Amino acid sequence: MESVLINERNPLADLISDEIYDLLCTRGLIDEKSVRDFIIRRKFKNMRSKKVSASDAIETLRNEYPYLQFDTIRKIVYQPKN
């Protein structure tokens, strides 16, 4: 199984380079909420691939993001892709 490594400086390192991420951040073009939701979906998918139940995975994410409620995380991980 692949592990999810999240670069603290560039959480989108698997999509864009650090230089581009830094440039977008300095210009205010990165939506931090969307990046957070992307990371949450990626972590959820990874846990589910390791046979963790959906409710346990959401509870684990709640511990990591205590300011989010269970239903909020559930909506994030199950929202349809645009």
LONUTI-627787 format. One record per residue: x, y, z of N, C-alpha, C in turn; residue number from 1; residue in one letter. Coordinates in Angstrom, 1 decimal. Example, Ala and Ser with C-alpha at 12.3 -4.5 7.8 and 13.67 -1.06 7.14 Angstrom:
REM LONUTI-627787
- n.X, n.Y, n.Z, ca.X, ca.Y, ca.Z, c.X, c.Y, c.Z, pos, code
- 13.2, -5.7, 7.8, 12.3, -4.5, 7.8, 13.2, -3.3, 7.8, 1, A
- 12.8, -2.2, 7.1, 13.7, -1.1, 7.1, 12.9, 0.0, 7.9, 2, S
REM end
This chain:
REM LONUTI-627787
- n.X, n.Y, n.Z, ca.X, ca.Y, ca.Z, c.X, c.Y, c.Z, pos, code
- 0.8, -1.2, 0.0, 0.0, 0.0, 0.0, 0.9, 1.2, 0.0, 1, M
- 0.4, 2.3, -0.7, 1.2, 3.5, -0.7, 0.8, 4.3, 0.5, 2, E
- 1.8, 5.0, 1.0, 1.5, 5.9, 2.2, 1.3, 7.3, 1.6, 3, S
- 0.5, 8.0, 2.4, 0.2, 9.4, 2.0, 1.2, 10.3, 2.7, 4, V
- 2.1, 10.9, 1.9, 3.1, 11.8, 2.5, 2.6, 13.2, 2.1, 5, L
- 2.5, 14.1, 3.1, 2.1, 15.4, 2.8, 3.2, 16.4, 3.1, 6, I
- 3.7, 17.1, 2.1, 4.7, 18.1, 2.3, 4.1, 19.3, 3.0, 7, N
- 4.6, 19.6, 4.1, 4.1, 20.7, 4.9, 4.1, 22.0, 4.1, 8, E
- 5.2, 22.2, 3.4, 5.3, 23.5, 2.6, 4.4, 23.5, 1.4, 9, R
- 4.3, 22.3, 0.7, 3.5, 22.2, -0.5, 2.6, 20.9, -0.4, 10, N
- 1.4, 21.0, 0.1, 0.6, 19.8, 0.3, 0.1, 19.3, -1.1, 11, P
- 0.3, 20.0, -2.2, 0.0, 19.5, -3.5, 1.2, 19.1, -4.3, 12, L
- 2.2, 18.7, -3.6, 3.5, 18.3, -4.3, 3.3, 17.3, -5.4, 13, A
- 2.3, 16.4, -5.2, 2.1, 15.3, -6.3, 1.4, 15.9, -7.5, 14, D
- 1.0, 17.2, -7.4, 0.3, 17.8, -8.5, 1.1, 19.0, -9.2, 15, L
- 1.7, 19.8, -8.3, 2.5, 20.9, -8.8, 3.8, 21.0, -8.0, 16, I
- 4.7, 21.7, -8.7, 6.1, 21.8, -8.0, 6.0, 22.8, -6.9, 17, S
- 7.0, 22.7, -6.0, 7.1, 23.7, -4.9, 7.2, 25.1, -5.3, 18, D
- 7.9, 25.3, -6.4, 8.1, 26.7, -6.9, 6.7, 27.3, -7.4, 19, E
- 6.0, 26.5, -8.1, 4.7, 27.0, -8.6, 3.7, 27.2, -7.4, 20, I
- 3.7, 26.3, -6.5, 2.9, 26.4, -5.3, 3.2, 27.7, -4.5, 21, Y
- 4.5, 27.9, -4.3, 4.9, 29.2, -3.6, 4.5, 30.4, -4.4, 22, D
- 4.6, 30.4, -5.7, 4.2, 31.5, -6.5, 2.7, 31.8, -6.4, 23, L
- 2.0, 30.7, -6.5, 0.5, 30.9, -6.4, 0.1, 31.4, -5.0, 24, L
- 0.8, 30.9, -3.9, 0.5, 31.4, -2.6, 0.8, 32.9, -2.4, 25, C
- 2.0, 33.3, -3.0, 2.4, 34.7, -2.8, 1.4, 35.6, -3.5, 26, T
- 0.8, 35.1, -4.6, -0.2, 35.9, -5.3, -1.6, 35.8, -4.8, 27, R
- -1.8, 35.0, -3.8, -3.1, 34.8, -3.2, -4.0, 34.0, -4.1, 28, G
- -3.5, 33.0, -4.8, -4.3, 32.2, -5.7, -4.6, 30.8, -5.3, 29, L
- -4.2, 30.5, -4.0, -4.4, 29.2, -3.5, -5.6, 29.3, -2.5, 30, I
- -6.6, 28.6, -2.6, -7.7, 28.5, -1.7, -7.4, 27.5, -0.6, 31, D
- -7.0, 28.0, 0.5, -6.6, 27.0, 1.6, -7.7, 26.0, 2.0, 32, E
- -8.9, 26.5, 2.0, -10.0, 25.5, 2.3, -10.1, 24.4, 1.3, 33, K
- -10.0, 24.7, 0.1, -10.0, 23.7, -1.0, -8.8, 22.7, -0.8, 34, S
- -7.7, 23.3, -0.5, -6.5, 22.4, -0.3, -6.7, 21.5, 0.9, 35, V
- -7.2, 22.1, 2.0, -7.5, 21.3, 3.2, -8.5, 20.1, 2.8, 36, R
- -9.6, 20.5, 2.1, -10.6, 19.5, 1.7, -10.0, 18.4, 0.8, 37, D
- -9.1, 18.8, -0.1, -8.4, 17.8, -1.0, -7.5, 16.8, -0.1, 38, F
- -6.8, 17.4, 0.9, -6.0, 16.5, 1.7, -6.9, 15.6, 2.5, 39, I
- -8.0, 16.1, 3.1, -8.9, 15.3, 3.8, -9.5, 14.1, 3.0, 40, I
- -9.9, 14.4, 1.7, -10.4, 13.4, 0.8, -9.3, 12.3, 0.5, 41, R
- -8.0, 12.8, 0.3, -6.9, 11.9, 0.0, -6.7, 11.0, 1.2, 42, R
- -6.7, 11.5, 2.4, -6.4, 10.7, 3.6, -7.6, 9.7, 3.8, 43, K
- -8.8, 10.2, 3.6, -9.9, 9.3, 3.8, -9.9, 8.1, 2.8, 44, F
- -9.6, 8.4, 1.5, -9.4, 7.4, 0.5, -8.3, 6.4, 0.9, 45, K
- -7.2, 6.9, 1.4, -6.1, 6.0, 1.8, -6.5, 5.1, 3.0, 46, N
- -7.2, 5.7, 4.0, -7.7, 4.8, 5.1, -8.7, 3.8, 4.6, 47, M
- -9.6, 4.2, 3.7, -10.6, 3.2, 3.2, -9.9, 2.1, 2.4, 48, R
- -8.9, 2.4, 1.7, -8.2, 1.4, 1.0, -7.5, 0.4, 1.9, 49, S
- -7.2, 0.8, 3.2, -6.6, -0.1, 4.2, -7.7, -0.8, 5.0, 50, K
- -8.9, -0.8, 4.5, -10.1, -1.4, 5.1, -10.5, -0.8, 6.4, 51, K
- -10.2, 0.5, 6.6, -10.7, 1.2, 7.8, -12.2, 1.5, 7.5, 52, V
- -13.1, 1.3, 8.5, -14.5, 1.7, 8.3, -14.6, 3.2, 8.0, 53, S
- -15.7, 3.5, 7.3, -15.9, 5.0, 7.0, -16.0, 5.8, 8.2, 54, A
- -16.8, 5.3, 9.2, -17.0, 6.1, 10.4, -15.7, 6.2, 11.2, 55, S
- -14.9, 5.2, 11.3, -13.6, 5.2, 12.0, -12.6, 6.2, 11.2, 56, D
- -12.6, 6.2, 9.9, -11.8, 7.1, 9.1, -12.2, 8.5, 9.4, 57, A
- -13.5, 8.8, 9.4, -14.0, 10.1, 9.7, -13.6, 10.6, 11.1, 58, I
- -13.7, 9.7, 12.0, -13.4, 10.0, 13.4, -11.9, 10.3, 13.5, 59, E
- -11.1, 9.5, 12.8, -9.6, 9.8, 12.8, -9.3, 11.2, 12.3, 60, T
- -10.0, 11.5, 11.2, -9.9, 12.9, 10.6, -10.4, 14.0, 11.5, 61, L
- -11.4, 13.7, 12.3, -11.9, 14.6, 13.3, -10.9, 14.9, 14.3, 62, R
- -10.1, 13.9, 14.7, -9.1, 14.1, 15.7, -8.0, 15.0, 15.1, 63, N
- -7.7, 14.9, 13.8, -6.7, 15.7, 13.2, -7.2, 17.1, 12.9, 64, E
- -8.5, 17.2, 12.7, -9.1, 18.5, 12.4, -10.3, 18.8, 13.4, 65, Y
- -9.9, 19.0, 14.7, -10.9, 19.1, 15.8, -12.0, 20.2, 15.6, 66, P
- -11.7, 21.2, 14.8, -12.6, 22.3, 14.6, -13.7, 21.9, 13.5, 67, Y
- -13.6, 20.7, 12.9, -14.6, 20.3, 12.0, -15.5, 19.2, 12.6, 68, L
- -16.8, 19.3, 12.4, -17.7, 18.3, 12.9, -17.8, 17.1, 12.0, 69, Q
- -18.3, 16.0, 12.6, -18.4, 14.7, 11.9, -19.1, 14.9, 10.6, 70, F
- -20.2, 15.6, 10.6, -21.0, 15.8, 9.4, -20.3, 16.6, 8.3, 71, D
- -19.5, 17.6, 8.8, -18.8, 18.4, 7.9, -17.7, 17.6, 7.1, 72, T
- -17.0, 16.7, 7.9, -16.0, 15.8, 7.2, -16.7, 14.9, 6.3, 73, I
- -17.8, 14.3, 6.7, -18.6, 13.4, 5.9, -19.0, 14.1, 4.6, 74, R
- -19.4, 15.3, 4.6, -19.8, 16.0, 3.4, -18.6, 16.3, 2.5, 75, K
- -17.4, 16.6, 3.1, -16.2, 16.8, 2.4, -15.8, 15.5, 1.6, 76, I
- -15.8, 14.4, 2.3, -15.3, 13.2, 1.7, -16.3, 12.6, 0.7, 77, V
- -17.6, 12.9, 0.8, -18.5, 12.3, -0.1, -19.1, 13.3, -1.1, 78, Y
- -18.6, 14.6, -1.1, -19.1, 15.5, -2.1, -18.7, 15.1, -3.5, 79, Q
- -19.7, 15.3, -4.4, -19.4, 14.9, -5.8, -18.3, 15.7, -6.4, 80, P
- -17.5, 15.1, -7.3, -16.4, 15.9, -8.0, -17.1, 16.7, -9.1, 81, K
- -16.6, 17.9, -9.2, -17.1, 18.8, -10.3, -16.4, 18.6, -11.6, 82, N
REM end
